[in-house]
Amino acid sequence: MGEPIVYLSTWKIKDGRFEDYRRFYARMVDAIRTDDRGVLAFFAFGNEDGTEITNVHVFPERMTLERHLAVIAEQMGLLPEDLTTVSAFMEPVSVQVYGMPSATAAATDQGLIDAGVPFTGKRNYLGGFSLADQRADASPSG
């Protein structure tokens, strides 16, 4: 297994657009659950008044992140160079990236950085495990 990549992104929901976001996110979760089964975690959390959300996305390695970006491009129309779909109802506040993103993800990140979105995080993976690792280790070899 390669090194994991974790994205924590916070977004401001535009006035009156929370339900649009919820519908969009439900479609995205369905697409990922169906066509992008390597993603380890894909969560969203919202504040009480529906004006801000934070996404937590965990990928086991870069190839899974690349496949994820291909799935959301195909299924949701989200292209690295064009985030118009989401900008209709939300805008980025900040992004944290842990680990070394894939080339396509880095290009997307650069577009947000160029637009002034604050990026922080740590690139140097020091080690650890997930329960997915344990399940893979326990599965019978064949």
Secondary structure, DSSP 8 states (H G I E B T S, - for coil): ----EEEEEEEEE-TT-HHHHHHHHHHHHHHHHHH-TT-SEEEEEE-TTSSEEEEEEEESSHHHHHHHHHHHHHHH--BTTB-HHHHTTEEEEEEEEES---HHHHHHHHHHHHTT--EEEE--------HHHHHHHHS---
